Amino acid sequence: MVHVYELDGVRLAQEGHAYLREVFGFPDYYGDNADALYDCLSSLSEETLVFLGHADEAPARLVQVMQDAVDANPRFTLIEEA
């Protein structure tokens, strides 16, 4: 089974980690920072596909963290859309 998520880059820019916690269902102890995001995404054990719409509007740092997680976890795929 593949888990599929859709992220909106505009909303990501506005709401940041709170939005990520909501979409991914991260636990309450999620650290609301780039390191916590990387840890969660790079350790996913199930196939996960994320579509990032309006990627050009998303914070570059968060997009980079997601790209780094892709490099670290073959089960995580990120597709960036304009």
N, CA, C and O of each residue as an XYZ file, in Angstrom:
328
protein
N       0.841     -1.182      0.000
C       0.000      0.000      0.000
C       0.886      1.245      0.000
O       1.871      1.320      0.734
N       0.529      2.199     -0.816
C       1.254      3.461     -0.901
C       0.407      4.543     -0.234
O      -0.778      4.696     -0.532
N       1.032      5.285      0.666
C       0.363      6.425      1.287
C       0.623      7.637      0.409
O       1.771      7.933      0.079
N      -0.442      8.339      0.030
C      -0.333      9.488     -0.860
C      -0.817     10.733     -0.117
O      -1.891     10.741      0.485
N      -0.004     11.775     -0.175
C      -0.328     13.045      0.477
C      -0.208     14.167     -0.532
O       0.623     14.117     -1.439
N      -1.044     15.182     -0.369
C      -0.957     16.386     -1.182
C      -0.684     17.558     -0.261
O      -1.421     17.803      0.694
N       0.381     18.274     -0.559
C       0.729     19.474      0.189
C       0.577     20.690     -0.713
O       0.861     20.625     -1.909
N       0.136     21.780     -0.143
C       0.028     23.050     -0.859
C       1.163     23.954     -0.387
O       1.232     24.304      0.792
N       2.045     24.329     -1.298
C       3.188     25.154     -0.955
C       2.816     26.486     -0.349
O       3.540     27.000      0.504
N       1.699     27.059     -0.773
C       1.251     28.336     -0.213
C       0.876     28.146      1.251
O       1.283     28.922      2.116
N       0.101     27.112      1.511
C      -0.304     26.840      2.895
C       0.906     26.453      3.748
O       0.977     26.803      4.926
N       1.847     25.735      3.154
C       3.063     25.371      3.869
C       3.839     26.635      4.265
O       4.398     26.703      5.359
N       3.870     27.622      3.384
C       4.545     28.882      3.690
C       3.838     29.633      4.815
O       4.483     30.298      5.625
N       2.533     29.527      4.863
C       1.753     30.254      5.860
C       1.736     29.558      7.219
O       1.819     30.213      8.257
N       1.630     28.237      7.209
C       1.396     27.506      8.459
C       2.558     26.624      8.898
O       2.578     26.152     10.035
N       3.521     26.396      8.015
C       4.734     25.667      8.355
C       4.525     24.305      8.975
O       3.794     23.468      8.445
N       5.169     24.096     10.092
C       5.180     22.771     10.721
C       3.811     22.347     11.243
O       3.524     21.151     11.297
N       2.964     23.292     11.625
C       1.614     22.929     12.073
C       0.859     22.255     10.927
O       0.133     21.284     11.143
N       1.031     22.769      9.717
C       0.406     22.182      8.533
C       0.960     20.788      8.258
O       0.203     19.864      7.962
N       2.276     20.634      8.356
C       2.890     19.323      8.139
C       2.389     18.316      9.173
O       2.094     17.171      8.831
N       2.291     18.729     10.417
C       1.802     17.846     11.478
C       0.373     17.397     11.165
O       0.029     16.228     11.344
N      -0.446     18.325     10.703
C      -1.837     18.014     10.369
C      -1.918     17.025      9.197
O      -2.618     16.015      9.281
N      -1.210     17.316      8.122
C      -1.295     16.484      6.910
C      -0.742     15.080      7.148
O      -1.373     14.089      6.782
N       0.424     15.001      7.755
C       1.070     13.703      7.952
C       0.613     12.979      9.207
O       0.898     11.794      9.379
N      -0.090     13.678     10.082
C      -0.511     13.045     11.326
C       0.649     12.774     12.266
O       0.655     11.777     12.987
N       1.635     13.671     12.253
C       2.778     13.509     13.143
C       2.310     13.525     14.596
O       1.297     14.151     14.908
N       3.024     12.854     15.479
C       2.618     12.793     16.889
C       2.773     14.151     17.585
O       3.441     15.053     17.080
N       2.150     14.269     18.732
C       2.204     15.515     19.493
C       3.629     15.930     19.840
O       3.912     17.120     19.984
N       4.519     14.966     19.975
C       5.890     15.295     20.332
C       6.747     15.706     19.134
O       7.947     15.937     19.285
N       6.141     15.800     17.938
C       6.866     16.288     16.764
C       7.480     17.641     17.101
O       6.791     18.516     17.626
N       8.741     17.822     16.811
C       9.504     18.977     17.269
C       9.308     20.291     16.541
O       9.924     21.287     16.917
N       8.472     20.333     15.511
C       8.233     21.572     14.768
C       9.524     22.236     14.286
O       9.677     23.453     14.387
N      10.441     21.435     13.765
C      11.675     21.985     13.208
C      12.165     21.079     12.078
O      11.651     19.978     11.880
N      13.151     21.557     11.355
C      13.649     20.839     10.181
C      14.222     19.471     10.545
O      14.034     18.502      9.809
N      14.914     19.391     11.665
C      15.482     18.100     12.074
C      14.397     17.072     12.351
O      14.524     15.909     11.969
N      13.337     17.497     13.013
C      12.225     16.586     13.312
C      11.540     16.134     12.018
O      11.175     14.967     11.881
N      11.371     17.057     11.078
C      10.761     16.706      9.796
C      11.614     15.672      9.074
O      11.099     14.671      8.574
N      12.912     15.916      9.022
C      13.812     14.971      8.369
C      13.745     13.606      9.046
O      13.657     12.582      8.369
N      13.784     13.586     10.363
C      13.730     12.314     11.095
C      12.456     11.541     10.768
O      12.501     10.332     10.541
N      11.329     12.232     10.743
C      10.049     11.565     10.462
C      10.004     11.026      9.030
O       9.601      9.884      8.808
N      10.416     11.841      8.065
C      10.316     11.432      6.662
C      11.376     10.411      6.275
O      11.103      9.502      5.491
N      12.552     10.547      6.802
C      13.613      9.611      6.421
C      13.450      8.251      7.088
O      14.097      7.284      6.686
N      12.603      8.168      8.089
C      12.397      6.885      8.770
C      11.063      6.234      8.433
O      10.674      5.255      9.071
N      10.356      6.767      7.434
C       9.085      6.139      7.033
C       9.344      4.702      6.600
O      10.278      4.428      5.848
N       8.519      3.802      7.077
C       8.722      2.392      6.752
C       7.797      1.905      5.639
O       7.988      0.810      5.108
N       6.809      2.704      5.287
C       5.891      2.332      4.212
C       6.073      3.273      3.032
O       6.493      4.418      3.194
N       5.755      2.778      1.848
C       5.857      3.591      0.640
C       5.007      4.848      0.809
O       3.829      4.772      1.156
N       5.621      6.002      0.559
C       4.937      7.275      0.740
C       5.235      8.170     -0.453
O       6.388      8.340     -0.848
N       4.175      8.740     -1.020
C       4.272      9.635     -2.164
C       3.663     10.971     -1.771
O       2.519     11.035     -1.321
N       4.432     12.033     -1.943
C       3.958     13.371     -1.606
C       3.966     14.231     -2.863
O       4.989     14.361     -3.535
N       2.812     14.817     -3.172
C       2.701     15.804     -4.239
C       2.740     17.176     -3.576
O       1.894     17.491     -2.739
N       3.716     17.985     -3.951
C       3.836     19.332     -3.413
C       3.426     20.321     -4.485
O       4.218     20.645     -5.370
N       2.194     20.801     -4.411
C       1.697     21.802     -5.338
C       2.197     23.181     -4.946
O       2.467     23.440     -3.773
N       2.320     24.056     -5.918
C       2.844     25.404     -5.681
C       4.193     25.332     -4.962
O       4.463     26.091     -4.032
N       5.021     24.406     -5.415
C       6.321     24.181     -4.770
C       7.172     25.445     -4.752
O       7.976     25.645     -3.841
N       6.994     26.292     -5.753
C       7.773     27.525     -5.810
C       7.380     28.519     -4.718
O       8.113     29.474     -4.461
N       6.243     28.306     -4.079
C       5.777     29.166     -2.987
C       6.178     28.625     -1.617
O       6.127     29.347     -0.622
N       6.573     27.365     -1.567
C       6.918     26.717     -0.302
C       8.262     27.220      0.211
O       9.126     27.600     -0.580
N       8.443     27.223      1.526
C       9.738     27.629      2.079
C      10.861     26.718      1.580
O      10.781     25.495      1.693
N      11.889     27.326      1.036
C      12.989     26.562      0.437
C      13.608     25.592      1.428
O      13.984     24.482      1.051
N      13.721     25.987      2.677
C      14.349     25.123      3.695
C      13.532     23.842      3.889
O      14.103     22.757      3.998
N      12.216     23.958      3.933
C      11.384     22.763      4.130
C      11.411     21.863      2.901
O      11.417     20.639      3.028
N      11.427     22.460      1.722
C      11.530     21.661      0.500
C      12.868     20.927      0.477
O      12.926     19.753      0.111
N      13.935     21.609      0.863
C      15.247     20.969      0.889
C      15.273     19.807      1.867
O      15.869     18.770      1.575
N      14.647     19.958      3.004
C      14.594     18.865      3.986
C      13.847     17.666      3.395
O      14.261     16.520      3.577
N      12.754     17.933      2.693
C      12.009     16.835      2.064
C      12.852     16.166      0.981
O      12.840     14.942      0.856
N      13.583     16.958      0.197
C      14.461     16.384     -0.827
C      15.569     15.547     -0.201
O      15.926     14.494     -0.729
N      16.109     16.005      0.911
C      17.137     15.242      1.621
C      16.565     13.921      2.136
O      17.243     12.894      2.107
N      15.331     13.950      2.602
C      14.685     12.723      3.087
C      14.472     11.732      1.946
O      14.567     10.521      2.144
N      14.184     12.251      0.753
C      14.057     11.383     -0.425
C      15.372     10.649     -0.672
O      15.381      9.451     -0.952
N      16.477     11.379     -0.566
C      17.796     10.778     -0.783
C      18.115      9.717      0.268
O      18.829      8.754     -0.013
N      17.591      9.893      1.465
C      17.900      8.978      2.569
C      16.941      7.794      2.665
O      17.281      6.770      3.257
N      15.750      7.923      2.090
C      14.738      6.888      2.267
C      14.139      6.487      0.913
O      13.383      7.260      0.325
N      14.463      5.310      0.421
C      13.931      4.879     -0.879
C      12.414      4.668     -0.872
O      11.816      4.491     -1.933
N      11.796      4.684      0.285
C      10.342      4.508      0.372
C       9.589      5.841      0.296
O       8.358      5.867      0.275
N      10.331      6.931      0.257
C       9.729      8.263      0.245
C       9.975      8.934     -1.094
O      11.116      9.041     -1.543
N       8.889      9.390     -1.737
C       8.979     10.054     -3.030
C       8.299     11.407     -2.939
O       7.213     11.526     -2.371
N       8.934     12.419     -3.494
C       8.401     13.766     -3.519
C       8.291     14.211     -4.964
O       9.255     14.125     -5.724
N       7.112     14.688     -5.342
C       6.893     15.237     -6.679
C       6.511     16.695     -6.499
O       5.495     17.016     -5.883
N       7.340     17.570     -7.047
C       7.106     19.011     -6.925
C       6.405     19.508     -8.180
O       6.819     19.229     -9.306
N       5.323     20.257     -7.946
C       4.547     20.811     -9.049
C       4.459     22.328     -8.899
O       4.329     22.848     -7.791
N       4.530     23.020    -10.018
C       4.452     24.500     -9.984
C       3.060     24.965     -9.636
O       2.811     26.168     -9.563
